[in-house]
Amino acid sequence: MADIVYTYGNQAYLNITNACPCRCTFCIRNNGDSVGEATTLWFENHSPAIDEIKAEIDAFDFEKYNNSITICGYGEPTCALNNLIDACKHLKNKGIKIRLNTNGLSDLINKRETAKEICEVIDSVSISLNAPTAEKYNEITKPSFGEKAFDAMLSFAKECKEYGIPVKLTVVDVISKEDIEACRKLCEEIDIPLRVREYTAE
């Protein structure tokens, strides 16, 4: 069984699925079976059931990690939306602060609007912008949804902002400085902060 709760640096993470509609060119899943202290983040036969997720949460000492967790593993968490929501509620009951890392394509994945129910159970969200235009986004992210993915991701980010939780859009510094600046300008236009993440092979 893959690690469900794992640590990297001084942070705790929750890994609930390996499913993802994207095949990002820089994805760390291409580099190995795990990151940080995890043994493996690949689930062999199936994604974990909610009871398995809750059991791993209950067994973890969050006090060592500022009573917080980031939901981010070897998959897109919103591909397991019901388990994501239930796990967040369980974490909330324990007083754990929750940040969701997502590609922002939940509405396309689940074929309905999802920002409200997600924002009700998390404290902040980080959404992968990856590129300043739909064309470049498709080249880098390779979403299964094609051309509509970029606009759907931006719409999701705007909706999360409307629901009042802190939202950040992110890019990885594997793209050009010019594209990073174009992303920064786009983020200024929609009044959402941009975070430039340093690429690491691990």
Secondary structure, 3 states (H helix, E strand, C coil): CCCCEEEECCEEEECCCCCCCCCCCCCHHHCCCCCCCCCCCCCCCCCCCHHHHHHHHHCCCHHHHCCEEEECCCCCHHHHHHHHHHHHHHHHHCCCEEEEEECCCHHHHHCCCCHHHHHCCCCEEEEECCCCCHHHHHHHHCCCCCCHHHHHHHHHHHHHHHCCCCEEEEEECCCCHHHHHHHHHHHHHCCCCEEEECCCCC
